Amino acid sequence: MKILISLFLIYFNLSPLFSQLNPKLNTYYQSLYTAEDFILTNQFDSSIYYYEKAFAMFPENFVTDLNNALICAIEADRYELTGKYIVELLKQGVPRSYFEKKHYFSRFVDSQIFDAMYEPFDTKIDSFKIKLIDSMLVTDQYPRVNNMPDSAILAIDMINEKILEDKIFTDGLLPKSYEVGVQIYGDTILVTSNLHILMVHQVRDDPEKYGKFYNNNLEHHNINPLTYFSQAQTFGERSDTTNLGCEGRIFAVIESFGEDAFTCCCNLKDQVNKNRAKYYLEDLDRAIKKYRFSKTTKLPFMLQKHVYGKWEFPDDKKLEDAINKRLSDPNYVRFLEE
């Protein structure tokens, strides 16, 4: 039976399941990060080289990377690759209307470089699983929005857990978006899916179990490091050897305190980078560079990397105390927007 785990309990789930990184996965993610590095300097041909290197390693790839590779192919006039990337996005449930509505792509939908968008293709999308996940989310939210007691919420979570294990997971692995699609709102791909929302509550109910579960999914290429990152905040007790961001509670890399912002440096930064490397996450400097780029570029790349955390304070005194605490900490420096 699932039990609620007290926050003071020490967990060991953030230790990797394997003694060292999977060399294939490490090469894969380093290639993707290098492709993104070249995006920052508008070297789109070089980006494509590294995207192609990564994509060749696995038959199915993540929608954010395919979206970015498609933009690079268009910007570099590598139209022979656009069809391949479009089809892979369509296979993950990205509708044709996404390309027709998003201004950047809409300019090309009637041209030959987007011909693949209108050609038939095979898909593994499982409409039964999609409908089941949607209905489970309704059930999941009902006791929460109606302020029902914790016992009622836990009872619903236990029912949903059984359905997830019996009907949604395959051999203990999450379905990929090639099977359950992606969430689309207008002309925006939403990385946070209904399944992800359900899993947040499962993880909070049993961090020890799902810490191991997400480690396994990461190693099987069923999720990417950012999905792992977003769930790992609730796996266990925060410590210098487990934090994946500068601020342990939410793993923020950049903390906003009103008009002030901070990021970590020195010993803390070195330790966080070591922690992140265990889970194929790029280092903090890379993540911050891409965050800055995403704030200025007009191209619809998906690069923000979940680095930003904004804190709200009940009064000016608490805000001032928080800022002074960061100013006096040798492991933090002010973050300045460029």
N, C-alpha and C positions, 0 to 999 in steps of 0.2 A: 504493500500500500504506500502510496506517495505521502510523504510528510513534509511539513514546512521546515526548512532548515534555518536555524538561528544564525544571524549575521556574525556572531562572535566565533562561530566554529571555523577551524582552520581547514582549508581544502588543499588538495594537492593537484587539482585538475589542470592548472595552468602549466604544469610540467609537460613537455612534449611526450607523446606516446612513444616516440622513437628516440634513440640516443643521438641521432643527428638528422639534419635536414635530408629530405628526399632529393637527391641530386637532380632528377628530372624536373620536379616541381620548382626547385630553386632556379634552375636555368630558365624555365618557363616564365616565372614571375619577374626575374631580373631582365629578361628580354622585353616584357611588357613595360616595365618601369623605364627602361632605356628608350623605348619607342616614345613614351610620354616626355622624357627629357628633351628629345629632339623636337617635339611639338612646341615646346617653350621658345625655341629659337627659329621656328618656321622652317625647319629642315624636314619637310614632309616625306621626301624620298627616303631619307634615312629612317624615319619613323616606320614607314611601310616595310622596310627591310626587316626590322625587328618584330613588327607585328606578324609578318609572314613566318618568321623563324619560330615565334611562339605558337601560332595557329597550327603549324605543321605537326606539333607535338601531341595534340589532342583533337579528336574528331568534332568535339563540341566545345564552344568557347562562350565567354560571358558577354552579355549584351552591351555593357559599357565599353568593353574593348573593341567590339565589332563596330559600334557607333563611332568611336574615335578613329578607327582604321578607315572607315568609309569616308569620313571628312578628309583625312589625309590623302586618300586616293583621289578625291575630287580636286583638292587643292594642288596636287602634284600632277594632274592630268593623267593619272594612271587608271584610265577608264576600263581597262581590261579586268581590273579587280573589283570595280564597284558592284557588278552583278553578283559576284560571289558573296560579298559582305551583305548586300541587301537580302539575298535569299536566306542567309543564316539568321538575320534579324526576323524575317518573316516566319521562319520555322519556330522561333521562340514566342510567337504570338504578337509580335509588333504588327499592327494592322497597316494596310496600305494608306489609310487615312492619316497615319502619323507623318508619312512623307509628304502627303498632299497639303497638310495643314501647317507643318513647320516651315517657316519662311525660307530658311537656308536650303532645304531640300526641294521645296515646291517649285523653285525655279528650274529644276531639272526633270521633273516627273514626266514631262511630255517629250523629252529628248531621248536619243538612242542610248545614252549612258545609263538610263533607268529602265530600259526594256525588260530586264529580268524581273522587275516588280510585277509584271503582268503575265509572266509565264507560270505554268503549273509547277507545283513542287510538293514533295511528300512531307508530312508532318507527323510527329509523335504526340501532339497535343491531346491530352485526355480530358475531354469535356466533363466526364463524370467526376474526376478528381477536382476540377476547378469549381464545379457547382457544390461539391461536398465541402470544400474549404470555405467557400463563401457562406454557406449555411452554418458551418461551425463558428465562423466569426460572429454571426448574428447571435448565436447562443452564448458565445464567449463574452460579448459586450453587454448583454441584457442585465445580468446581475450587477455588473459594475456601474453602468449608467443609472441604475435604479437603487444604488446604495444598499444592496442586500448584504447580509452578514457574511463574514469571511468563510463560514462553513458552507454557505450556498455557492460562493465563488469557487471554493476548492472542489466541491462536488461536480460542478460543471467542468472544471479543468481536468478532473480525473476521467470523466466521460470522453472529453475531447482527446485526451492522451491515448485512450484505448482505440478510438477511431483512427487517430494518426498512425499508430503502430500497425493496425490491421489493414487500413485502406489506403493510406497515403505514402508511408515509407516503403522502401523496397530493400530488404536485407539490412535494415537499420540505417538506411541512407535517405536523406531528403531528396525529393524529386527536383530535377533541374528545371529551369524555365523552358527547356525544350519539351517538357512534359506538361507543365502547369501554366506556362505563359508568363508574361510580365504585366504589371499594372500600367495602364496608360490613362493619362488625364489630359484631354485635348491634344496638344502637340508635345507633351512631356512624358518621358519614360520615368515611372516611379520605381526607384530601386527597392523601396520598402513594400513588399507584397503583403497580401492578406495572410499568407502562410507565415511570413516573418512575424507579424503581429501576434498570431497564435503562439508561435514558439517563444516569444518574449515571456509570456505568462507561464509556459511550461518550464522554462529555464529558471524563473524566479521561484517556482514551487520546489524544484529539485536541482540545484546548481551542480551538485556532485555528479549526478547521472548525466546531465546534459553538457557538462564540461567535457566529459569523455566522448559523448556523442558528437559534439562539434569538432573536436580534435580529429575524430575518425572521418568526418565528412570533408574536412579540410585536406587531409592526406589522400582522400579518394577523388579530389578535384570536383566534388559536388557543390562546394561553396568556394568563394574566393576569400582572400585574407580580410577584406573589408567587411564581409558578412560575419566572419569569425570575430573581428574586432568589435562590431556593434553588439554582439551577444555576450562577449567575454567580460563586460563590465559587471555582470551579475554572477559570475562563476564562483567567486570566493572572496576571501579577505584581501584587502589591498595591501601591498607591500612593495618595497623597492625592487624586488626580484620578480614581481608579477605585473606591475603597471605597464600598460602599452601606450600611455600618454603621460604628459607632465603632471596633470591633475588626476589623482587616483580615483576619485569618485565617479567621474564620467570619462576618464581617459582623454581629456581635452589636451591638445597640443598648444593651442592658443587660448588663453583665458581673457575674457572681456569683463572688466569691472567699471561699468559706466563708460567714461571717456578714456579710461586707461586699459591697457592690455599687457599681458605678460606671457612669456614662454620660458622653458627651462634651458639651462646651460650646464656646463661644467660636469661634475660627477653625476648628477641626476640625469642629464641628457645622455651621457655615455651609457648609463645603466639601462635607460629606457630603450635606446637603440639596440642594445644587446637583447633585451626582452622581445622587441619587435621582430628581430631577425629570426627568432625561433618559429615564428608563424608567417614567414615570408612577407612581412610588412616592410615597406621601404623606410629608410631612416627619416628622422624628423626634418632635416634640412631639405630633402627632396620633397617631402609632403608640403612643407611651407611654401616652397617655390611654386608648386603647382596650385596651391590655394591662391597665392598672389596672382598668378597668371589667369586663373579662372575668374577673378574679379575684374579683369581688364579686357579679356579677349571678346570679340564679337562672334566668334565661331562657337557653335553649340557642342563643345567638348564636354565630357563628363569626367572631371578631374578633381573635385573638391576634397576628397579623401577624409571627410569627417574629422577635421582638425579643430574646429572652432567651438568653443563653449562660452555661453553668455550667462553671467551670474546676476541675479536680482537680489537686492537687499532691502529689508523693511524700513531702514532709516539711514540717514547720512553718516551717523556714527559707526554703524556696522560696516558700511562701505569704506569709510576712512580706515577702519581697523584692518580690513581685508587688504587694502592697498598697502598699508604700512607693513603688514606681515610679509607681503611679497617683496617689497623694497628692502627689507632687512634680511631676506633669505639669500645666501650666496649662490644658490642653485637656480635663481630666477633672474631674468633680465626683462626690461620693457620690450614689448613688441610694437614696432612702428610700421604702419601701412606705407607702402611705397607709392 
